[in-house]
Amino acid sequence: MLKLALLTTAACLALAGPAAAQATRTWVSGVGDDANPCSRTAPCKTFAGAISKTAAGGEISVLDPGGFGALTITKSISVNGEWGGEAGVLASLTNGFIINGANVVVNLRGLMIEGAANGLNGVRFLQGSALHIQDCVIRGFNSGAAGNGNGIAIQNSAGQVEVDITDTLIEDNGSGAVGSGVSIKPTGTGGAHVTMTRVQVLNNPVGVTIDGDNSTGPINVAIVNAQVSGNTGNGFNSLSPNNADSLVKVTIDSSLFQANGTIGVQSVGQRSTVRIGRSTVTANGNAGLQANNSGILQSYGDNMTEGNGAANVGVTPAPPT
């Protein structure tokens, strides 16, 4: 009887093993079913359905166009929408993606993340090691309250996170004067290293907000070949006023800040330093470049800053290279 019991147990484990195994790559389809194994021939319906069947460090790929739902990510993973046409994420009254896992590395690529005019944040980064966003559209997150209403919100409370945003359109987020296309606001001991390359940030209350007022970790931001236009408030705002705040350092190169409602690029507070070169700052409602409250804003002298509502304020020459 003991021998029979052991053989039966072994047979059950052999059957259960493959069914419970997670795949390195899983697939979703507009006509899939989350009861499927998420293989290419039997895809799942949603990202949430696929992630439990995807191994850490693996990839969820989109097989054909569809709407695949919001997702909370707690392990390293890639979500790739470039294989099968439009990969939609409709996030009404919620966040499109939440990243919240110790030391996770997350890649989001080729996604249309839509807040339907009442979503919270398109991508909210609370905890992790790195986040890479490429070839995405993020728009319509207009809740505009309690830290929400942002296209991308970096809100880690500890650690120095890395964020790379490339070839991405971020537009029509926020509500009234609240919310930003990109909001970089760590808390606690959190810090961030952020690179934005060929990014368009359009028609938000503020285009890019960097706020070191609630954290002590360093914040370093580089913006290259970006367009920040049509935002109702500032195009770019860096804030870090107090001695205990984050040390914020920003480099802007070859970018356009145009037709923002108030200031094109602003640096506020003694812990905020912004350096800008080879960029155009024009048609902004108030000043093109402005430094306030001991903020540092340095120009390399090769910028075009004409046609703004007032002259530049508090701008100094950047140090020689």
N, C-alpha and C positions, 0 to 999 in steps of 0.2 A: 504493500500500500504506500509506503514512504517513497519507493522508487517511482511509482505512478504519479504521486503528488509532485515530485520534483520535476518529472518530465512535463507535466501539465503546466507548472509555473514557468518553466523555460520556454514552452511554446507560446504562452501568453505574452511574455516579455519580448519574444522575437517578433510577434505581430504588432505590439504596441510601439516598439522602438522607431520604425520608419514613419509611422503615422504622426508621432510626436516630434520628430526631428524638424529643425528649422532650416530653411533653405538660404543659401547665400544671396540668391536673387529670386524675388517674387514678382508677380505681375498683377496689375489691375486693368479692368476694362469697363467701359460704359454698360456692357451687357453681362458683366460678371456676376458672381454670387459669393458672398463671404463664407458660405459653407464649403466652397471649393478649397483645394490645397494651395491656390494662388500660383500654380504653374503657368507656363505659357499657353498650354492647351486647355487649362481649367482655371482661368484667372479669378481673382476676387473682385468685389464691387467697390470697396472703399480702401483708403489708406489705413484707417483704423483696423479694418479687418485683416489687412495684409501684414501689419507690423508685428503682430504676435506670431506670425509664421515665418518671419525674417530674422536671420541670425544677426547678432551684434556685429557691426562692421559691414553688413550686407547692403543690398539695394532693392528698393521698390521701384519698378519700371512701369511706365504707362504703355499699354498695348495699343489703345485706340482712344479717340476723344471721349470725354465724359466729365462728370462732376464727381469728385472722389472724397469730399468731406474734409472737415477739420481734423487735426491730428496733434496729440500730445506725445512728445518724443522724450524717452528717458534712457535711451541707449544710442551708441554711435550708429548712424545709418545715413544712407543717401536716398533721396526721393527724386527721381529723374522723370520729367515729363516730356523730354525731347524725342523720344522714340516714336510716339504714336499720335501726334497732333495735339490739339489743345487739351491741356490737363488742368481742369478747373477745380478750384476749392472755394465753395460758397460758405461764408462764415458769418451769417446773420446772427447778431446778438452774442457772438462769441469771438474767440481768437482763431485766426487761421491756423497757425502753428505755435505751439508752446514747446520750448526746449528747456528741459529741467532734469538734468541727470549729471551726476558727478563725473567730470573728465570726459564727457561725450564730445565727439566730433560729428557735426551734422552738415550735410550738403543738400541744398535745395536748388534744383535746376529745371528751367523750362516750365514754370508753373504760372497759372493765372489765378491770383489769390484775390478774391472779390468779397468785400464786406457788405455789399447790398445797402449801403448808406447808413447802416446801424451796427456794423461790426465793432469789436473792441480794438484789437491790434492785428495787423496782418501777420507779423512774426514777432513773438515775444520771447526774448532770451533771458531766462532767469538763472540758469546754472549750466555750466559746461566748460569745455576747453576751447572749442572753436566752432564757428558758424560760417559757412560759405554759401552765398546766394548769387546765382548766375542766371542771366537770361530770364528773369521773372517780371511779371507785372503785378503790382500791389496797389489796390485802390479801394475807396469806398468804406474806409473804417472811420466812421463819423460819430462814435459815441461821445467823445469829447468831455470826459469827466474822469476823475480819480486815476490819473496816469494812463488813461486809454485814449483812443482816437488817434493812433499813430500807425503809419505804414509799417515801420520797423521800430521796436522798442527794446533797447538793451538795458536791462534792469537787474543785473547780477549783484548779489550782496557780498560776495567774497571772490578772491582769485582775480587773475589778470586774463580776461578772455580775449580771443582773437576773432575779429569779424571782418570778412572780405565781401564786398558787394560789387558786382561787376555786371555791366550791360543790362541794367535793370531800370524799369520805369516805375516811379512811386508818385502817385497823383491822387488828388481829391480825397485826402484823409483829413480828420479833425473836424471840429464844429465851432463856429464862431471864432474866438481867439484861442481856443484850446486845442492842442494836438499838433503833431509835426509829421512831416514825411518820414524823417529819421530822427529818433529821440535816443540820445546816449546819456543815460542817467543811472549810473551804478549807485548802490547804497552801501552802507557799512564800510568794509574794507575793500570793496570791489573796485576794479579798474578795468580799462579796456584799451585794446590796440585795434583801431578801425581803419580800413582802407576802402575808399570808394573810387572806382574807376569806370569812366563812361556811364555814369548814372544820371538820370533825369529825375529831378524832384520838382514837381509842378503843382500849383494850385492847392496848397495846404495852408493852414494858419501860419505856421513857420516851416521853412523848408527843412533845415537841419538844426537841431538843438543839441548842444553839449552842455550838461549841467553837472559840475563837480561839487555842488553845494552840500550834497548828502553823503559823500563818500570821501575816503582818504587815499584810495589807490590811485596811481597815475592814469591819466587818460591821454592817449596819443592818437591823433587822427591825421590821415593824409587823404586829400581829395585831388584827383587828377582827371582832366578832361570831362568835367561834370557840367551839367546845366541845372541851375537852380532859379526858376522863373515863376512869376505869377502868383507867388505866395502872398497872402493878404497882410501878413506882418513882416518880420525880417526874413530875408533869404537864408542867412546863416547867423546863428547866435551862439557864442561861447561865453559861459558864465562860471566863474569860480572866485568868489569875492573874499574869502576868509583864510587866515593863516592855516587853519586846520583842514581846509578843503583839499580836494584832489588838485594836483599840479597838472594843468591842462596845456598841452602843446599841440598846435595845429599847423599843418603845412597845406597850402592851396596852390595848385599849379595848373595853368592852361585851362581855366574854367570860366563859365559865363554866369553872372548874377544879374538878372535883368527883370525889370518891371515888378519887383517886389513892393509891397505896399508901404513899408517904412524904410528899413536900412538894408543895404545889400549884404554887407559883412560887418558883424559887430563883435568886439571883444570887451567883456565886462569883468572887472575884478582883478586884484593883484596876483592871483594865481593862474590867470589866463593869458597865454601868448599865442597870437595868430600871425603867421607869416604868409604873404601872398605874392605870387609872381606870375608874369605872362598871362594875366587874366583880364577879362572885360567886366566892368561893373557899371551898368548904365540904366537909366530910366527908372531908378528906384525912387520911391515917393519922398523920402527924406535924404539923408546922406548916403553916399555910396559906400564909404568905409568910415567906421566910427569906433573909437575906443572910449570907454567910460569907467569911472570909479577905479582908476589905476590899472585898468586893463591895458595890455600891450598889443598893438596892431602894427606890424612892420611890413613895409612895401619894398620890394626889390627894385622899384623904379621903372619897371617895364610893363606896368599895368595901364590899361585904358580906363579911366574913371571920369567920364563926362556925361552930362545930361541928367544928372541926379537932382533931387529937389533942393539940395544944399551942398555946400563944400564938405570935403572930408574933414573929420574931427579927430584930433589926437593921433594921427598917423605919423610914424617915424620911419626913417630908412632902415632896411634890414641890414644886418652885418654882412660884410663882404664874404664871398665864398672862397 
